[in-house]
Amino acid sequence: MTRARNPRTRSLAVSTVTFILVASVASTALAAVRVYEGKGVASARLGMRDSVAAARIGKVTKSFRDRSYAGRVVYKYCFGRKMSSGRYPLEMYGDKTRKVFQFTVNSGSYVTVKGIRVGSGKDALKRAYGDALVEHEGSVYKRYTLGRAPATDFYVKSDKVTSIVVRAR
Amino acid sequence: MIQTARAAVIAWAVGALVTAAFLGAPSRVCATAPEGVEAAATEPQPQRPAPRVSLASGRVVPRRLSFEVSASEPASSVVISAGGETPVHTVELSGEASWSVALDSIDLPYGPLWLAVVTRDASGTSVPRRLRLYNVGTVSDMPVSGRRVLVDKRAMRVYHVLNRRVLRSWPVAIGMPSAPTPTGTFRLGAPQPSGGAWGVLRRPLLKKSGSRWVRTSYYIHGTNEPWSIGMMASHGCVRMFNSHVREFARTVPNGTLVRIR
């Protein structure tokens, strides 16, 4: 038994898919969280107590005391759903005094004041910040740094921003 | 009532299709071939043989590089490119078959790079001679003889060097600015199987204290976060890809001196 292909049904299906696509793009744009260069994410700021900063950002997906490295005490907070790459959209780090010293943004749902997000092109990044960016060659990524301390690093691979790091030092 | 709903659905579908057509337009524009492709395809192929190049300094090079280029055929110019595309140095010649070219004034890209040397004449351009070089900035702390591991934080790369010749190099992640990787001379400990954030294995770095080498809390290790390689992401350790750290453990003997700078 063969199913008749109704042109109206087909156009309805196409329009539904289109609507979902447009709606998802629009919702992503509307839901973008602000990244403040050299300061923080949303209303969370560098130097703030980690629990307060985490509450200001939203629901913490995962948090742990990371004791794997060099005997240093680091508290790590992950926000959002784990991505297919294994990263979280936003990571926040607190030191042994529970002060936030770094935010790492790995997702395009966060956008800087100048409109740069993960996935933006290198040219757009240079246009947005101009001479204020300092370029560093690297073995895998190119790093563009804005400011000294606090600073914001934009990691670029294949001419696309892959991570934005807001750090205290 | 049903007719009204149907009319609304049809109106919505038409609107969505118009939107789809509008959004789809740029992809059709991009489908045309970019300019210059045809020109590149018709460019004449190099005919002349590659020149011979001898490097005085080996493959680990300082910022100032000098080397000698010679060719079996006379040429009007020799062009040196670093890092792939852009010519960094052009020397005009008067038909000699042998030249000594000094790149003293050339700012070579930092880290590993490909140097390409071609000769040109009215008959065309030679096949490029490609050389793999490692610009490590300064070579004074690299021993002329013996084995050494150099961790170059600026290039975010680790080099396995024997007699000032790079046997292999791997990209690494280093410490965050708030938890930097320490600099200095260390000794490499034996590989230990590990897991989690350490990756497949880790090798401790030993620091000299008096006459003894004592363990530090820093390691060269693998990772469970491969995307972090090439970033300032660790808490002071040197991270490598798991496949690279296995190779590192296999090829670099225990006790090798490690210079981190």
Interface residues (C-beta under 8 A of the other chain):
Chain A: R8 S11 L12 V14 S15 T16 T18 F19 V22 D66 S68 Y69 A70 G71 R72 V74 S85 G86 R87 Y93 D95 F101 Q102 H136 E137 G138 S139 V140 Y141 R143 A149 A151 D153 Y155 K157 T162 S163 V165 R167 A168 R169
Chain B: V9 I10 W12 A13 V14 G15 A16 L17 T19 A20 L23 P109 Y110 G111 P112 R154 A155 M156 R157 P171 V172 G175 M176 P177 S178 A179 G196 A197 W198 S217 Y218 Y219 N224 E225 W227 I229 G230 M231 M232 S234 H235 G236 C237
